[in-house]
Amino acid sequence: MVRGIELDALEVPKISRIRNYKKSIDAIKHYLFLIPSLLLVGTFLIYPAIRTFIISFTEWNGVTRPIWIGFQNFYKLFTYPVFRTSLINTTYWGILTLTLPVIIALLLALIINRASGGGLFKILIFLPYSLSAVAVGIVWSYMYKNVGAINEILRLIGFENFTHIWIQEVPLNTFAIINAYVWRMVGINLVLFLIGLQNLPVEPMEAAKLEGASQWRINMNIIIPMLSQTTTVVVVMAFINGLNAFDIIWVMTMGGPYRSTETLAVTMFRESFIHFNFGGGAAASVFLSIIIFAAAIFYFRVLFKDEHN
């Protein structure tokens, strides 16, 4: 009996070690599933980002050895006329694509959400977003021509003095492209706002109606404040997408005429892959990434703050 007790006492630590080993293996197995994702992120995101940041401090044409020039590319970014135009246009894009698609989509969502037969309007408004940016750019380019649909309609109703060659006159061309972009992006923002409206509790709105509040006051004092989290998501997405806009600009004007419609995204592409000034293109990319990263941080701060509250 004593010997059996001694054997059992010796087996207990061994069994405990086996159990701990199995737990460690199970814990490691969970992390093993992350390896493919980490490899993809590291290869196609983290490494290119670090490489781009390093190149932004060099003069490099993609063939010869890079020459370290410090902050000269960033200095040119803020001092050269072409880059200043790009920064100004990027500011226009950041402000207008942040406000117009969001405000228009919110107003439409408030109207359609209460309207009977709103499904058809939802489809019609969302339809432009289902088109590629390239297709939208081509369509609007033809509409903006001197004999395009817009000028012909203005002539038909007697406003011939308001006709323009919309995508060739500065700075009208930048706003014309932004208009085409907004027309495409309102649909996705509308969908997000409608989802937010459908998830709102109806009790506060019904109580306000019983108290005699008008629909305007209900919208301003109840619905819009309760949509704050959805609005934050829509605003940040609109801001980031607007700053990253490239394809529609390139299709409509290629940044012209005389680089007057360039944004940082277009400048980054032109400097890198047309002028082979990879250092200047990388500097534009880094500056644009900093702006977007700051917007993302703001978004997460507001999102987590709302969740904690």
C-alpha positions as CSV (number, residue, x, y, z in Angstrom):
1,M,0.0,0.0,0.0
2,V,2.8,2.4,0.9
3,R,4.5,1.6,-2.4
4,G,1.3,2.2,-4.4
5,I,0.8,5.5,-2.7
6,E,4.4,6.5,-3.5
7,L,3.8,5.6,-7.2
8,D,0.6,7.6,-7.3
9,A,2.4,10.6,-5.8
10,L,5.1,10.3,-8.6
11,E,2.5,10.1,-11.3
12,V,0.6,13.2,-10.3
13,P,3.4,15.7,-11.4
14,K,3.8,13.8,-14.7
15,I,0.1,13.9,-15.5
16,S,0.1,17.7,-14.6
17,R,3.1,18.3,-17.0
18,I,1.3,16.4,-19.8
19,R,-1.9,18.5,-19.3
20,N,0.1,21.7,-19.3
21,Y,1.9,20.6,-22.5
22,K,-1.4,19.9,-24.2
23,K,-2.7,23.3,-23.2
24,S,0.4,24.9,-24.6
25,I,0.0,23.0,-27.9
26,D,-3.6,24.1,-28.1
27,A,-2.7,27.7,-27.5
28,I,0.0,27.6,-30.1
29,K,-2.3,26.0,-32.6
30,H,-4.6,29.1,-32.5
31,Y,-1.7,31.4,-33.3
32,L,-0.5,29.1,-36.1
33,F,-3.7,30.0,-38.0
34,L,-2.6,33.6,-37.9
35,I,0.7,33.0,-39.7
36,P,-0.7,33.1,-43.3
37,S,-2.5,36.4,-42.6
38,L,0.6,37.8,-40.9
39,L,2.7,36.8,-43.9
40,L,0.3,38.5,-46.4
41,V,0.0,41.6,-44.3
42,G,3.8,41.8,-43.8
43,T,4.6,41.2,-47.4
44,F,2.0,43.3,-49.1
45,L,1.3,46.1,-46.5
46,I,4.0,46.5,-43.8
47,Y,7.1,46.0,-45.9
48,P,5.9,48.3,-48.8
49,A,4.9,51.0,-46.3
50,I,8.3,50.9,-44.7
51,R,10.0,50.8,-48.1
52,T,8.0,53.7,-49.3
53,F,8.8,55.7,-46.2
54,I,12.6,55.1,-46.8
55,I,12.4,56.0,-50.5
56,S,10.7,59.3,-49.7
57,F,14.0,60.5,-48.3
58,T,15.9,59.6,-51.5
59,E,16.3,60.6,-55.1
60,W,15.6,57.5,-57.1
61,N,14.6,56.7,-60.7
62,G,13.9,53.1,-60.1
63,V,17.0,51.9,-61.9
64,T,20.1,53.5,-60.4
65,R,21.1,53.4,-56.7
66,P,19.0,55.7,-54.5
67,I,20.7,58.8,-53.3
68,W,19.8,60.0,-49.8
69,I,18.6,63.6,-49.9
70,G,16.8,63.9,-46.6
71,F,13.7,66.1,-46.5
72,Q,14.1,67.7,-49.9
73,N,11.2,65.8,-51.4
74,F,8.9,67.0,-48.7
75,Y,10.3,70.5,-49.1
76,K,9.4,70.4,-52.8
77,L,6.0,69.1,-51.9
78,F,5.2,72.3,-50.2
79,T,7.1,74.8,-52.3
80,Y,6.8,73.7,-56.0
81,P,3.8,75.3,-57.8
82,V,2.6,71.9,-59.1
83,F,2.7,70.3,-55.7
84,R,1.0,73.4,-54.2
85,T,-1.8,73.0,-56.7
86,S,-2.0,69.3,-55.8
87,L,-2.3,70.2,-52.1
88,I,-5.0,72.8,-52.8
89,N,-7.0,70.3,-54.9
90,T,-6.6,67.7,-52.2
91,T,-8.0,70.1,-49.7
92,Y,-11.0,70.8,-51.9
93,W,-11.5,67.0,-52.3
94,G,-11.2,66.4,-48.6
95,I,-13.7,69.1,-47.6
96,L,-16.3,68.6,-50.4
97,T,-16.2,64.8,-50.4
98,L,-16.5,64.9,-46.7
99,T,-19.6,67.1,-46.6
100,L,-21.6,66.8,-49.8
101,P,-22.0,63.0,-50.1
102,V,-22.7,62.7,-46.3
103,I,-25.2,65.6,-46.1
104,I,-27.0,64.6,-49.3
105,A,-27.2,61.0,-48.3
106,L,-28.4,61.8,-44.8
107,L,-31.2,64.1,-46.1
108,L,-32.3,61.4,-48.7
109,A,-32.2,58.7,-46.0
110,L,-34.5,60.8,-43.7
111,I,-36.9,61.3,-46.6
112,I,-36.9,57.8,-48.1
113,N,-37.0,56.0,-44.8
114,R,-40.5,57.5,-44.2
115,A,-41.7,57.5,-47.8
116,S,-44.0,54.8,-49.2
117,G,-42.5,53.0,-52.2
118,G,-39.0,54.1,-51.3
119,G,-37.4,50.9,-52.6
120,L,-37.4,52.3,-56.2
121,F,-35.6,55.5,-55.1
122,K,-33.1,53.5,-53.1
123,I,-32.2,51.5,-56.2
124,L,-32.0,54.6,-58.4
125,I,-29.7,56.4,-56.0
126,F,-27.5,53.3,-55.3
127,L,-27.2,52.4,-59.0
128,P,-24.3,54.9,-59.7
129,Y,-22.2,53.2,-57.0
130,S,-22.6,49.9,-58.7
131,L,-20.8,51.3,-61.7
132,S,-17.1,51.4,-61.8
133,A,-15.4,54.8,-61.3
134,V,-13.9,54.5,-64.8
135,A,-17.4,54.1,-66.3
136,V,-18.7,57.1,-64.3
137,G,-15.7,59.2,-65.4
138,I,-16.2,58.4,-69.1
139,V,-20.0,59.1,-68.9
140,W,-19.5,62.5,-67.1
141,S,-16.6,63.4,-69.5
142,Y,-19.0,63.2,-72.4
143,M,-21.7,65.1,-70.5
144,Y,-19.2,67.9,-69.7
145,K,-18.1,68.4,-73.4
146,N,-19.0,71.6,-75.2
147,V,-21.8,69.8,-77.0
148,G,-22.5,67.5,-74.1
149,A,-25.7,66.9,-72.3
150,I,-25.2,69.6,-69.7
151,N,-24.5,72.4,-72.1
152,E,-27.2,71.3,-74.5
153,I,-29.8,71.4,-71.6
154,L,-28.6,74.8,-70.6
155,R,-29.0,76.1,-74.2
156,L,-32.4,74.5,-74.5
157,I,-33.8,76.3,-71.4
158,G,-32.2,79.6,-72.4
159,F,-29.1,79.7,-70.2
160,E,-26.5,79.6,-72.9
161,N,-24.4,82.2,-71.0
162,F,-23.9,79.5,-68.3
163,T,-22.3,77.0,-70.6
164,H,-18.7,76.0,-70.1
165,I,-16.1,73.6,-71.2
166,W,-16.4,72.2,-67.8
167,I,-13.3,70.0,-67.5
168,Q,-10.9,72.4,-69.1
169,E,-11.6,75.6,-67.2
170,V,-9.6,76.2,-64.0
171,P,-10.7,75.8,-61.2
172,L,-14.1,74.7,-62.5
173,N,-12.7,71.4,-63.7
174,T,-11.8,70.3,-60.2
175,F,-15.3,70.9,-58.9
176,A,-16.8,69.2,-62.0
177,I,-14.8,66.1,-61.2
178,I,-15.8,66.3,-57.6
179,N,-19.5,66.5,-58.7
180,A,-19.2,63.3,-60.7
181,Y,-17.5,61.6,-57.7
182,V,-20.3,62.8,-55.3
183,W,-23.0,61.5,-57.7
184,R,-21.4,58.1,-57.5
185,M,-20.7,58.0,-53.8
186,V,-24.1,59.2,-52.4
187,G,-25.6,55.7,-52.9
188,I,-23.3,53.8,-50.5
189,N,-23.6,56.5,-47.8
190,L,-27.4,56.4,-48.2
191,V,-27.4,52.6,-47.6
192,L,-25.3,53.1,-44.4
193,F,-27.6,55.8,-43.1
194,L,-30.7,53.7,-43.8
195,I,-29.2,50.8,-41.9
196,G,-28.6,53.1,-39.0
197,L,-32.1,54.4,-39.1
198,Q,-33.6,50.9,-39.1
199,N,-31.7,50.1,-36.0
200,L,-32.9,53.1,-34.0
201,P,-35.5,52.6,-31.2
202,V,-38.9,53.9,-32.2
203,E,-40.1,54.7,-28.6
204,P,-38.4,58.2,-28.4
205,M,-39.8,59.2,-31.8
206,E,-43.3,58.0,-30.9
207,A,-43.2,59.9,-27.6
208,A,-42.1,63.1,-29.3
209,K,-45.0,62.8,-31.8
210,L,-47.4,62.4,-28.9
211,E,-46.0,65.5,-27.4
212,G,-46.8,67.4,-30.7
213,A,-43.2,67.7,-32.0
214,S,-42.9,68.3,-35.7
215,Q,-40.9,66.0,-38.0
216,W,-38.2,68.6,-38.3
217,R,-37.7,68.8,-34.6
218,I,-37.7,65.0,-34.3
219,N,-35.1,64.7,-37.0
220,M,-32.8,67.4,-35.5
221,N,-33.2,66.6,-31.8
222,I,-33.7,62.8,-31.7
223,I,-32.9,61.0,-34.9
224,I,-29.7,62.8,-36.0
225,P,-28.1,62.7,-32.5
226,M,-28.9,58.9,-32.2
227,L,-27.3,58.4,-35.6
228,S,-24.0,59.8,-34.3
229,Q,-22.1,56.5,-34.4
230,T,-23.3,55.8,-37.9
231,T,-22.5,59.3,-39.0
232,T,-18.9,59.0,-37.7
233,V,-18.4,55.8,-39.8
234,V,-19.8,57.4,-42.9
235,V,-17.8,60.7,-42.4
236,V,-14.5,58.9,-42.0
237,M,-15.1,56.5,-44.9
238,A,-16.1,59.5,-47.1
239,F,-13.0,61.4,-46.1
240,I,-10.6,58.6,-46.7
241,N,-12.2,57.5,-50.0
242,G,-12.2,61.1,-51.2
243,L,-8.5,61.6,-50.5
244,N,-7.7,58.3,-52.2
245,A,-9.7,59.1,-55.3
246,F,-7.6,58.5,-58.4
247,D,-9.3,56.5,-61.1
248,I,-12.1,59.0,-61.8
249,I,-9.7,61.9,-62.0
250,W,-7.3,60.0,-64.3
251,V,-10.0,59.0,-66.6
252,M,-11.6,62.4,-66.9
253,T,-8.6,64.7,-67.1
254,M,-5.4,62.7,-66.3
255,G,-4.7,65.5,-63.8
256,G,-4.8,68.2,-66.6
257,P,-5.0,70.5,-68.3
258,Y,-1.5,71.6,-67.2
259,R,-1.8,69.4,-64.0
260,S,-4.6,71.7,-62.7
261,T,-6.8,68.9,-61.4
262,E,-4.1,66.8,-59.7
263,T,-4.5,65.7,-56.2
264,L,-1.9,64.0,-54.0
265,A,-3.0,60.6,-55.2
266,V,-2.6,61.6,-58.9
267,T,0.7,63.4,-58.2
268,M,2.0,60.3,-56.4
269,F,1.2,58.2,-59.5
270,R,2.5,60.7,-62.1
271,E,5.8,61.3,-60.2
272,S,6.4,57.7,-59.7
273,F,5.3,55.9,-62.9
274,I,5.5,58.7,-65.5
275,H,8.4,60.9,-64.4
276,F,10.1,58.0,-62.6
277,N,10.7,60.3,-59.6
278,F,10.0,57.6,-57.1
279,G,11.3,59.8,-54.2
280,G,8.8,62.6,-54.9
281,G,6.0,60.1,-55.4
282,A,6.9,58.3,-52.2
283,A,6.9,61.7,-50.3
284,A,3.4,62.5,-51.6
285,S,2.3,59.0,-50.6
286,V,3.7,59.4,-47.1
287,F,2.1,62.8,-46.6
288,L,-1.3,61.4,-47.8
289,S,-0.9,58.4,-45.6
290,I,-0.3,60.6,-42.5
291,I,-3.6,62.5,-43.2
292,I,-5.5,59.3,-43.6
293,F,-3.9,57.7,-40.6
294,A,-4.9,60.8,-38.5
295,A,-8.5,60.5,-39.7
296,A,-8.5,56.8,-38.8
297,I,-7.2,57.5,-35.3
298,F,-9.9,60.1,-34.9
299,Y,-12.5,57.6,-36.1
300,F,-11.4,54.9,-33.6
301,R,-11.3,57.3,-30.7
302,V,-14.8,58.5,-31.4
303,L,-16.0,54.9,-32.0
304,F,-14.5,53.5,-28.8
305,K,-15.6,56.5,-26.8
306,D,-19.2,55.9,-27.9
307,E,-19.0,52.2,-27.0
308,H,-17.7,53.0,-23.5
309,N,-20.5,55.5,-23.0
